[in-house]
Amino acid sequence: MRLYLARHPDQITSKHPRIIEDMLELCEHHQLAVNAMIGMLEDLFEFNLKTRYAKKLTDYPLWELKTRSRGGEKGGARVYFFVENNIAYICNAEVKIGSEPSEYKLEEATMPVRCVLWSRSPRNSSRPSRWEEHMNPRIKAMLETFTPEEIQTGILENKQSKTVLATTPSELERTFKAELLARNAGTLLRQAREARGKSLSKLGLELGISKGRVHQREQASANLEIKTILEQADALEYEVELVLRPKQGGQEIRALL
């Protein structure tokens, strides 16, 4: 089963689909749950709706992936999606304690469903009346600006940010980890500067750049190149180490950069 990463209409121009943003928000305190989410998506990709984790939700046009674990953060991992033409549109995720999904997350996940159902109809024609009550004027006006293909796939080409489409769990995992690395790199550089007791201005003077540029490098959205990380770490008298850790057993490989 192919996997598409859906965007909420209110976040159609965001850098990443909602599922990536949810996992990034959860990973700091719920890493085990995020790992479980990726594992369940791999199972959905391989076994379709026959996966042991998939369950059709009542009162919503949605399915959920839920672990078999009871209790703990892993047991609360949930991923919400819907199916159209044998494609699983992955909407969002949460860590939920208790047996029932959050109403807020279900409402958020339902919006991309309505967009896809509306895209079946010719532009400017009447939509099925059963969906009319769920479309407020702001959403209707926003959807008019997208092509049917953009509405159906949730992918919008945009000059400000790269669009992301993951068709396999491995691609989704790589996208997630690349963004996590980019966010962590900026945070680590800021922590290193503060540990050395250097101001933005002083470090900028040593690097030959403005303090504003130093500040930009320390942001989660900086998307730093390796040479930039090495340059700033060296100015702060830190070494950078690359570690390759096997996912299942084996010896770590380390190298100083």
Residue pairs with C-beta under 8 A, 6 or more apart in sequence:
1 44
1 45
1 48
1 49
1 83
1 86
1 87
1 88
2 86
2 87
2 88
2 167
3 41
3 44
3 45
3 87
3 88
3 90
3 166
3 167
3 168
3 169
3 172
4 87
4 88
4 89
4 90
4 153
4 154
4 155
4 165
4 166
4 167
5 17
5 18
5 19
5 20
5 89
5 90
5 154
5 164
5 165
5 166
5 172
6 17
6 18
6 19
6 81
6 89
6 90
6 91
6 112
6 154
7 14
7 17
7 18
7 112
7 154
7 155
7 156
8 18
8 91
8 92
8 108
8 111
8 112
9 111
9 112
9 115
9 139
9 142
9 143
10 111
11 18
11 21
12 142
12 146
12 154
12 156
13 156
13 158
13 160
13 161
14 21
14 161
15 161
15 162
15 164
15 221
16 24
16 164
16 175
16 179
17 90
17 154
17 164
17 166
18 91
18 92
18 108
19 79
19 90
19 91
19 92
19 93
19 172
20 164
20 172
20 175
20 176
20 179
22 92
22 93
22 94
23 34
23 37
23 93
23 176
24 176
24 179
24 180
24 183
26 33
26 34
26 93
26 94
26 95
27 34
27 180
29 73
30 73
30 76
30 77
30 95
32 72
32 73
32 74
33 73
33 74
33 76
33 77
33 95
34 77
34 176
35 74
36 67
36 69
36 74
36 77
37 65
37 77
37 79
37 93
38 169
38 172
38 173
38 176
40 51
40 53
40 65
40 66
40 67
40 77
40 79
41 65
41 79
41 90
41 169
41 172
42 169
42 170
43 51
43 52
43 53
43 65
44 51
44 53
44 54
44 65
44 81
44 88
45 168
45 169
48 86
49 63
49 83
51 65
52 68
53 65
53 66
53 67
53 68
54 63
54 64
54 65
55 63
55 64
55 65
55 66
56 62
56 63
57 63
57 64
57 80
57 101
57 106
60 106
60 109
60 110
61 82
61 110
61 113
62 80
62 81
62 82
62 91
62 106
62 109
62 110
62 113
63 80
63 81
63 82
63 83
63 88
64 78
64 79
64 80
64 81
64 101
65 78
65 79
65 80
65 81
66 77
66 78
67 74
67 75
67 77
69 75
73 95
76 94
76 95
76 96
76 97
76 98
77 93
77 95
78 93
78 94
78 95
78 96
78 101
78 105
79 90
79 92
79 93
80 90
80 91
80 92
80 93
80 101
80 105
80 106
80 109
81 88
81 89
81 90
81 91
81 109
82 88
82 89
82 91
82 109
82 112
82 113
82 116
83 89
84 116
84 152
89 112
89 113
89 116
89 154
90 172
91 108
91 109
91 112
91 113
92 105
92 108
92 109
94 101
94 102
94 105
96 102
96 105
111 139
112 154
114 131
114 134
114 135
115 143
115 151
115 152
115 154
116 151
116 152
117 128
117 131
118 127
118 131
118 135
118 143
118 151
119 148
119 151
119 152
121 127
121 128
123 144
123 148
127 135
143 151
146 156
150 156
153 165
155 163
155 165
156 163
157 163
164 175
166 172
166 175
182 220
182 221
182 222
182 223
182 224
183 220
183 221
185 222
185 224
185 229
186 217
186 218
186 219
186 220
186 221
186 222
186 224
187 218
187 220
189 217
189 218
189 224
189 229
189 232
189 233
189 236
190 218
192 232
192 233
192 236
192 238
193 200
193 203
193 214
193 218
193 236
196 236
196 237
198 236
199 211
200 211
200 212
200 214
200 215
201 211
203 211
203 214
203 232
203 235
203 236
204 210
204 211
204 212
204 213
204 214
206 235
207 214
207 231
207 232
207 235
214 232
216 222
217 224
217 228
217 232
226 257
229 240
230 240
230 257
233 239
233 240
239 256
239 257
240 256
240 257
241 254
241 255
241 256
241 257
242 254
242 255
242 256
242 257
243 252
243 253
243 254
244 252
244 253
244 254
245 252
246 252
